[in-house]
Amino acid sequence: MQKAISIEGIAHDHAGENALRGVSFSVPSGSLFGIIGADGAGKSTLFRILATLLKPQKGRAQVLQWNVENEYHPIRATIGYMPQRFSLYQDLTVWENLNFAADIMDIHKREKFQILNELLAFSRLSPAKDRRTGRLSGGMKQKLALCCAMVRKPKILLLDEPTVGVDPVTRKDFWDMLAQLRGQGTTTLVSTPYMDEAELCDEVLLLHQGRVVGQGTPQTLCQTLPGSLWNIHGSESLHVFAHTEPPFPLISLYTMGGDLHALAPKGMEGPQILAEVQRVCPRAQHILEATARVEDVLLFALRNGGGKHEPHL
């Protein structure tokens, strides 16, 4: 499959710290690709490099056939970039912001009106087109920012944490929009700290402190966990046992909400696992086998030294 983005050994220091440490991956054309990680993982630095706003200190990055270091003009003409911080004009209306973005991108007047109305319909912002941007809800602002990034009808969208601080309903609407764009052949690279959003992507990269700790489809990543996964519930919240070491022979033990998740060797039965957990967590009372999620893969990788967790395909 053709690659829209290719990154090899990218490293970059930011504010005296290693924001990226030898990151390598590729993004297939037409895919919805997620960069998953907590604050400080290096997501924004990576996006700024791909948007040609930063030069990598080491390694190589290509967007389509162009190198980010010295071929930034064609890259900027091809991508749409939505930064983490909302950067549109609060005192302009929705329509005025879109119109300004179209003028900056030199969209021909004969095409502009049609493009802007298509974007308003796509985002369901038409009823608010004459409203000042500063009076929009957080979710509507993010939809407007996405529309401004799409004015040029880019082949590649770079969206840096577009749903942070947005209510759950609007988050779902936003991801529905991304799914529509994927259906139209747009390559979208989106970063998020929300693990549930990872499972909406075709493929994800797990990033922690500037290092890749996992990569693959959500399904194949979840299949790489060794052993079987179990959810353990207690009479009270078990989050106080967050740093408890797993008793032998359990592979891993960590909090998930107010419960514990235990990773046990295959063949080990629930009552035996619960008895082992109760040795270090007396509040544990009930156990059920659990379905692995991307969050489990990330937490397992971090509890095991943050080493890269490769899918077995």
ChimeraX attribute file (.defattr): number of C-alpha atoms within 10 A of each C-alpha:
attribute: neighborCount
match mode: 1-to-1
recipient: residues
	/A:1	7
	/A:2	10
	/A:3	16
	/A:4	20
	/A:5	20
	/A:6	19
	/A:7	18
	/A:8	15
	/A:9	15
	/A:10	21
	/A:11	22
	/A:12	23
	/A:13	16
	/A:14	10
	/A:15	6
	/A:16	7
	/A:17	10
	/A:18	16
	/A:19	22
	/A:20	27
	/A:21	19
	/A:22	17
	/A:23	21
	/A:24	17
	/A:25	14
	/A:26	17
	/A:27	24
	/A:28	17
	/A:29	20
	/A:30	21
	/A:31	22
	/A:32	24
	/A:33	25
	/A:34	26
	/A:35	26
	/A:36	28
	/A:37	25
	/A:38	16
	/A:39	12
	/A:40	14
	/A:41	22
	/A:42	24
	/A:43	26
	/A:44	18
	/A:45	23
	/A:46	24
	/A:47	23
	/A:48	17
	/A:49	17
	/A:50	27
	/A:51	22
	/A:52	20
	/A:53	14
	/A:54	15
	/A:55	20
	/A:56	22
	/A:57	11
	/A:58	16
	/A:59	16
	/A:60	18
	/A:61	26
	/A:62	19
	/A:63	25
	/A:64	19
	/A:65	14
	/A:66	16
	/A:67	17
	/A:68	24
	/A:69	16
	/A:70	10
	/A:71	14
	/A:72	17
	/A:73	11
	/A:74	14
	/A:75	21
	/A:76	18
	/A:77	13
	/A:78	17
	/A:79	22
	/A:80	24
	/A:81	23
	/A:82	24
	/A:83	19
	/A:84	17
	/A:85	11
	/A:86	14
	/A:87	10
	/A:88	19
	/A:89	14
	/A:90	15
	/A:91	13
	/A:92	16
	/A:93	19
	/A:94	27
	/A:95	21
	/A:96	17
	/A:97	22
	/A:98	27
	/A:99	19
	/A:100	15
	/A:101	20
	/A:102	23
	/A:103	14
	/A:104	9
	/A:105	13
	/A:106	11
	/A:107	16
	/A:108	10
	/A:109	10
	/A:110	8
	/A:111	10
	/A:112	18
	/A:113	13
	/A:114	10
	/A:115	20
	/A:116	21
	/A:117	16
	/A:118	15
	/A:119	20
	/A:120	20
	/A:121	12
	/A:122	14
	/A:123	17
	/A:124	15
	/A:125	20
	/A:126	17
	/A:127	9
	/A:128	16
	/A:129	18
	/A:130	13
	/A:131	17
	/A:132	17
	/A:133	23
	/A:134	15
	/A:135	13
	/A:136	16
	/A:137	12
	/A:138	18
	/A:139	21
	/A:140	20
	/A:141	21
	/A:142	25
	/A:143	25
	/A:144	26
	/A:145	22
	/A:146	24
	/A:147	25
	/A:148	24
	/A:149	22
	/A:150	23
	/A:151	21
	/A:152	19
	/A:153	16
	/A:154	18
	/A:155	18
	/A:156	24
	/A:157	24
	/A:158	24
	/A:159	24
	/A:160	23
	/A:161	20
	/A:162	24
	/A:163	25
	/A:164	17
	/A:165	11
	/A:166	17
	/A:167	12
	/A:168	11
	/A:169	9
	/A:170	16
	/A:171	19
	/A:172	14
	/A:173	15
	/A:174	20
	/A:175	16
	/A:176	13
	/A:177	16
	/A:178	21
	/A:179	17
	/A:180	12
	/A:181	17
	/A:182	17
	/A:183	13
	/A:184	10
	/A:185	14
	/A:186	20
	/A:187	26
	/A:188	28
	/A:189	23
	/A:190	25
	/A:191	28
	/A:192	21
	/A:193	17
	/A:194	15
	/A:195	16
	/A:196	12
	/A:197	18
	/A:198	26
	/A:199	17
	/A:200	18
	/A:201	21
	/A:202	17
	/A:203	22
	/A:204	25
	/A:205	24
	/A:206	25
	/A:207	24
	/A:208	26
	/A:209	19
	/A:210	25
	/A:211	21
	/A:212	25
	/A:213	24
	/A:214	22
	/A:215	21
	/A:216	19
	/A:217	20
	/A:218	23
	/A:219	15
	/A:220	16
	/A:221	25
	/A:222	19
	/A:223	17
	/A:224	15
	/A:225	18
	/A:226	14
	/A:227	17
	/A:228	18
	/A:229	22
	/A:230	21
	/A:231	19
	/A:232	26
	/A:233	19
	/A:234	16
	/A:235	10
	/A:236	12
	/A:237	15
	/A:238	21
	/A:239	14
	/A:240	12
	/A:241	17
	/A:242	14
	/A:243	11
	/A:244	14
	/A:245	15
	/A:246	18
	/A:247	15
	/A:248	10
	/A:249	12
	/A:250	17
	/A:251	18
	/A:252	22
	/A:253	25
	/A:254	22
	/A:255	21
	/A:256	17
	/A:257	10
	/A:258	15
	/A:259	22
	/A:260	24
	/A:261	22
	/A:262	26
	/A:263	26
	/A:264	22
	/A:265	16
	/A:266	10
	/A:267	8
	/A:268	13
	/A:269	12
	/A:270	17
	/A:271	12
	/A:272	10
	/A:273	20
	/A:274	22
	/A:275	14
	/A:276	17
	/A:277	24
	/A:278	14
	/A:279	12
	/A:280	14
	/A:281	17
	/A:282	14
	/A:283	17
	/A:284	21
	/A:285	15
	/A:286	14
	/A:287	19
	/A:288	14
	/A:289	15
	/A:290	14
	/A:291	11
	/A:292	20
	/A:293	18
	/A:294	24
	/A:295	20
	/A:296	21
	/A:297	21
	/A:298	24
	/A:299	17
	/A:300	22
	/A:301	19
	/A:302	15
	/A:303	15
	/A:304	13
	/A:305	9
	/A:306	18
	/A:307	15
	/A:308	18
	/A:309	21
	/A:310	14
	/A:311	17
	/A:312	9
	/A:313	8
